[in-house]
Amino acid sequence: GEPVIDKPGKGAFYATDLGSILQHRGMEFLIVCGVTTEVCVQTTMREANDRGYRCLLIEEATASYFPAFKQTTLEMIRAQGGIVGWTASLDALQQKGPE
């Protein structure tokens, strides 16, 4: 019963219904995970940011064939005060808990 997004490009918003699904559900914040960190994940976060979503990437829930690429991408996402979004460990997210 949950939506399945068949993405034809690098980002999850390109030529998909993801934007309309999120808008219909009133979403403002996205928790992002997936592979590869430096291509599909970063592209999706940039697309989401351009559409006004606030994004958090869970560091352990993403991967790359090249560890240095993943680390650099995490740094790029956090750069300039989180210009694309933020990153956090799963543990940090779980410790925050509901407000």
N, C-alpha and C positions, 0 to 999 in steps of 0.2 A: 503494500500500500504506500510505500514511500517513493518519491520521484527518483528516476534514474536519468542522469544526464549523459548522453552520448556525445562527447565533445570531438569535433572534427579538427580542431586546431590546438595550439599550445595553451591558450587560456580557456577557462571553463565558461566564460561569458560569450565568447565568439560563436555566433551562429547556433546558439542554444536557447532554451527557455529559462535558464537559470535566473536571469534578472527578473523576469515576470513572476516566477515562482517565489522568489525572495520578497519582491514588492507586495505580492498578494498576501503573504504571511506577515507583513509588517516588520521584517527583519532590518536591523540597523548594524548589528555586530556579527562578525563572522569569525569562527575558529577554523583555521586552515591547516590542512595536512596533505601529504601526498608525495609523489615523485615526478620528476626530479626537482630538487630544491631550486636549482638555478634556471630551470626552463619553465615547466608547467606551473609549478607552485608560485614562483615569483611573477610570472605573467598573470596568473589569476589574481594575485594580490594587487597588482598594479591596475588591472581592469576593475576590480572591486573598489579600490581607492578612488579611481576616476569617477565612479558612480556614487560616491558618498558613503560607502560602507567603512566601518572601522574594523580593522583586521588584526587578529592575533594568530601568529604561527607557533604551533607547538613544536619545539626543537627536536624532540625525540620521534616525532610523528612525520618526519620528512627525511629523505635520503638522496644521495647522489652517488654516481659511480666514482666520483673524485672528492674525497673528504675536504680538500682545500677549497673546492668550488662551493660546497655547502657552507663552510665557515665564512667565506667571503660574502655569499648571498645573505646570510644572517646579519652580517655587519652592514651590508647595503640597506637592508630593510629597516634596521634601527637608526640609520644615519639621519642626520639633520633633524633630530627630535622625533623620529618615527615618521618620516615623510611618506612612506608606503604603508607602514603599520608597525606592529611590535612583535617581539618574540618572547617566549617564556618556556620554561621547562614544564612538563606535565605536573611535576611535584608542586611547583609554585602555583599553578592554576588550581590544583586540588586543595592546597592549603588556604587559598583565599576564601573559598566556600561561598555560599549564598549570603547576600546582604540583607 
